[in-house]
Amino acid sequence: MPAEPIHIQARIAADPATAWTCYTDPEHIVQWNFASPQWCCPRAENDLAVGGRYMARMEARDGSMGFDFVAMYTAVDPGNSFTYRLDDGREVSVRFTPEDDHTVVDVAFDPEGQNPRDVQQAGWQAILLNYKRHTEAQVRQAP
């Protein structure tokens, strides 16, 4: 029986359109898609359509290791939600929900079998918090 998905969430001080763009535009993805300062995301591609490909290159800043995080979209509701399947078959879903003058971003993902659930949850949550900081900085910089 497959493991229960892991859920993470962040409340972003941004309207849904800005939250969506910062999460899905490769220009923004490379700014926030890493779990710690020792890592980076030097390259991202995103064909945000059913059957489209998502790819983010994840690398240690010291060059010691890296990997491509690759998925194919299985559902897309523009501005609201999307689901993709990772190359290893795991599912990830992301939902953007307006809440007052914020947007709540909910992510649910199937855990992998190599690392404990709490480690996976902490890593994905750290990435989501980087996204939150990046997005809110974009809002502050907007004219």
C-alpha positions in Angstrom: 0.0 0.0 0.0 1.4 3.4 -0.9 2.4 5.8 1.9 0.2 8.7 2.8 1.2 11.9 1.1 3.1 14.5 3.1 1.5 18.0 3.3 3.2 21.3 3.7 1.8 24.8 3.5 2.8 28.5 3.5 0.7 31.7 3.7 2.1 34.2 1.3 1.6 37.9 1.5 0.7 38.2 -2.2 -2.3 38.0 -4.5 -2.9 34.6 -6.2 -1.6 35.8 -9.6 1.7 36.9 -8.2 2.0 33.7 -6.1 1.3 31.6 -9.2 3.8 33.4 -11.3 6.6 33.2 -8.7 5.9 29.5 -8.3 5.8 28.6 -11.9 8.0 31.0 -13.9 11.5 29.5 -14.4 12.9 33.0 -13.9 11.6 32.9 -10.4 12.0 29.2 -9.7 15.8 29.5 -9.9 15.7 32.1 -7.2 14.0 30.0 -4.5 14.1 26.3 -5.4 16.6 24.9 -2.8 16.4 23.7 0.8 19.5 25.4 2.2 22.1 28.0 1.3 24.5 25.3 0.4 22.3 24.4 -2.6 21.1 26.3 -5.7 18.9 25.9 -8.7 20.9 27.1 -11.6 18.4 26.1 -14.3 14.6 25.5 -14.6 12.3 24.7 -17.4 8.5 24.6 -17.2 5.9 23.7 -19.8 2.8 24.2 -17.6 0.3 22.2 -19.5 -1.1 18.6 -19.2 1.7 16.4 -20.6 4.2 19.3 -20.3 7.6 18.8 -18.6 8.9 20.4 -15.5 12.7 20.3 -14.8 14.7 22.0 -12.1 18.4 21.4 -11.8 19.4 21.1 -8.1 23.1 21.5 -7.3 25.4 21.8 -4.3 27.0 25.3 -4.6 30.5 23.6 -4.1 29.8 21.4 -7.2 30.1 18.2 -5.2 26.7 16.8 -6.3 23.6 17.6 -8.3 20.5 16.2 -9.9 17.6 17.0 -12.2 14.2 17.1 -10.6 11.9 16.1 -13.5 8.2 15.7 -13.7 5.3 15.6 -16.2 2.1 17.6 -15.6 -1.1 15.4 -15.2 -3.6 18.2 -14.3 -3.4 22.0 -14.6 -6.1 24.6 -13.5 -4.3 27.8 -14.3 -4.0 30.2 -11.4 -5.4 27.6 -9.0 -3.7 24.2 -8.9 -1.6 21.7 -10.7 -0.5 18.1 -10.3 2.6 16.4 -11.7 4.1 13.0 -11.7 7.9 12.7 -10.9 10.0 10.4 -13.1 10.0 7.9 -10.2 6.2 7.8 -10.3 5.4 9.8 -7.2 2.6 12.4 -7.4 2.8 16.1 -6.3 -0.1 18.5 -6.1 0.0 22.2 -5.5 -3.0 24.4 -4.7 -3.2 28.2 -4.4 -6.1 29.5 -2.3 -6.9 33.2 -1.8 -7.3 34.1 1.9 -7.9 37.8 2.6 -4.9 39.7 1.1 -2.8 36.5 1.1 -2.5 33.3 -0.8 -2.2 29.9 0.9 0.0 27.5 -1.0 -0.7 23.8 -0.1 1.7 21.1 -1.4 1.0 17.4 -1.1 3.6 14.9 -2.2 4.2 11.2 -2.1 7.2 10.4 0.0 10.2 8.5 -1.4 11.5 5.4 0.4 15.1 6.5 1.1 14.7 9.2 3.7 12.4 9.5 6.8 9.1 11.3 6.4 10.1 14.1 8.8 13.3 14.8 6.8 11.4 14.9 3.5 8.8 17.2 5.1 11.5 19.5 6.5 13.3 19.8 3.2 10.2 20.5 1.1 9.0 23.0 3.8 12.4 24.8 3.6 12.0 25.1 -0.1 8.5 26.5 0.3 9.7 29.0 2.8 12.4 30.2 0.3 9.5 30.6 -2.2 7.5 32.6 0.4 10.5 34.9 1.0 11.2 35.4 -2.7 7.5 36.0 -3.5 7.0 38.5 -0.7 10.2 40.3 -1.8 8.8 40.6 -5.3 5.6 42.2 -3.8 7.6 44.7 -1.8 9.6 45.7 -4.9 6.6 46.2 -7.1 5.8 49.8 -8.0 
